[in-house]
Amino acid sequence: MTTTLREFSRNLARHRKAAASGHEVLVRDASGGVYVFKRVDPERKTMADLVGHLTGSVKTGRKIKTLAGYGRA
């Protein structure tokens, strides 16, 4: 699907729906440049990726054993 920049901005919802269904929308500007508007699927993240920065910051109530006091830091 090819459109102009002005038409693209006027009918953004229609072009977004076309991109979501898998079509590429080519947008041409006045200077002759062509831009491609298409949907890119986000990469799947695991639970470890999503909450990995929280490791160790949640207090569980259990005492964490350390080797402090045995000559080791």
Phi and psi in degrees as a GROMACS rama.xvg file:
@    title "Ramachandran Plot"
@    xaxis  label "Phi"
@    yaxis  label "Psi"
@TYPE xy
-118.098  138.235  THR-2
-149.038  168.574  THR-3
-91.5992  165.62  THR-4
-63.9644  -40.3056  LEU-5
-64.9911  -45.4482  ARG-6
-65.1269  -35.985  GLU-7
-62.6888  -44.3949  PHE-8
-69.9239  -31.6319  SER-9
-71.3379  -37.6257  ARG-10
-115.95  45.8699  ASN-11
-59.4004  -40.5222  LEU-12
-61.6891  -41.4909  ALA-13
-66.9786  -41.0547  ARG-14
-71.0315  -34.3111  HIS-15
-65.0067  -39.9148  ARG-16
-65.1241  -38.9558  LYS-17
-65.3361  -41.4843  ALA-18
-66.0261  -37.6119  ALA-19
-65.9337  -28.51  ALA-20
-84.9844  0.675802  SER-21
109.113  -1.45262  GLY-22
-85.1569  150.209  HIS-23
-95.1136  134.729  GLU-24
-108.181  117.686  VAL-25
-92.735  123.492  LEU-26
-111.095  121.539  VAL-27
-103.952  134.709  ARG-28
-101.42  178.639  ASP-29
-65.9316  -28.5217  ALA-30
-86.3143  2.18816  SER-31
96.267  0.0954508  GLY-32
-72.0667  149.137  GLY-33
-122.289  130.963  VAL-34
-118.469  145.103  TYR-35
-106.6  127.218  VAL-36
-114.93  114.482  PHE-37
-150.059  162.649  LYS-38
-84.2823  136.462  ARG-39
-118.157  123.39  VAL-40
-71.4685  134.341  ASP-41
-69.7802  149.829  PRO-42
-73.671  143.965  GLU-43
-74.2655  131.555  ARG-44
-110.189  142.066  LYS-45
-82.0577  168.236  THR-46
-64.2091  -33.8062  MET-47
-64.8026  -37.0809  ALA-48
-66.8967  -38.7209  ASP-49
-71.9054  -38.1261  LEU-50
-117.533  16.4507  VAL-51
-62.7745  -31.1106  GLY-52
-73.1854  -11.925  HIS-53
-88.7856  -3.28928  LEU-54
-57.8511  122.34  THR-55
88.0424  -10.1569  GLY-56
-93.3979  -10.1196  SER-57
-92.7564  126.208  VAL-58
-86.0409  118.015  LYS-59
-97.0701  -10.9181  THR-60
94.7925  -15.3631  GLY-61
-84.7815  144.624  ARG-62
-79.4253  134.206  LYS-63
-92.3524  125.353  ILE-64
-75.7777  139.165  LYS-65
-129.621  168.424  THR-66
-98.2667  13.5221  LEU-67
-64.7068  136.609  ALA-68
96.9645  -8.75783  GLY-69
-109.716  21.5223  TYR-70
82.913  7.72535  GLY-71
-122.77  145.197  ARG-72
